[in-house]
């Protein structure tokens, strides 16, 4: 057995030892792989739970439900509104901490109602070095991260997911819509709606890896290398649509897509904004 095989065996042992688990499920690469393993090891004693909130693209919530059904796992969608928290709306660098503290508390309440022993999430080994204040909230509340405990990296999880035939093996990273708004700029429903509609429009043009970062009335579009040609090909359509949404200026970031570009403003930190797990 190679090292990866040993880590996978270790993951299965950890999950099996939980007895029962509620998986914080976003439908991304990591949480889908974790749910797949949990379904195999725990059978009917695993549930998937997905938050539905103004900061979560509705498309992601729907995709999570479809994946859970395909895996044969009981799935719950929990309405959740972090905008009810003044600390969250203020959008400090600790924003994710306040969100996850409230969200994971809800998940634990649900687990207790269902008689489930553990709440687990899809944090992996690569997240260990990231700026993720939400992880602190999870640890404080006793949420476990089996992928991280086993030392599995994102690349390894993608490889194992591909071997397992999971449809998410090559899915782009996702993040809550609030990660598109600079720290210190208030988070509002209107801004989140503008960002979601803008990104959905760009995806309708064929863009797969794209972010619309909102700087007041300026939209800064980040895309992968393949997206650049599409964005330029449909330049006028993009400008017109985003103008109609309320963006006065529409720009293309020549540095391209990178996780955590909003964190670049924080001294000494250039880490991921992909909080919440995949």
TADA-V886417 format. One record per helix or strand of 3 or more residues. SS is the DSSP state (h for helix, s for strand). FROM is the first residue (numbers start at 1). TO is the last residue. Records with the same first field share a line. If there is no record, write none. Layout:
SS->FROM-TO, FROM-TO
//
This chain:
h->3-18, 29-45, 58-71, 82-84, 86-89, 95-114, 125-129, 133-140, 146-150, 154-164, 177-180, 189-204, 225-233, 235-245, 261-265
s->21-24, 46-52, 74-79, 118-120, 210-215, 218-223, 249-252
//
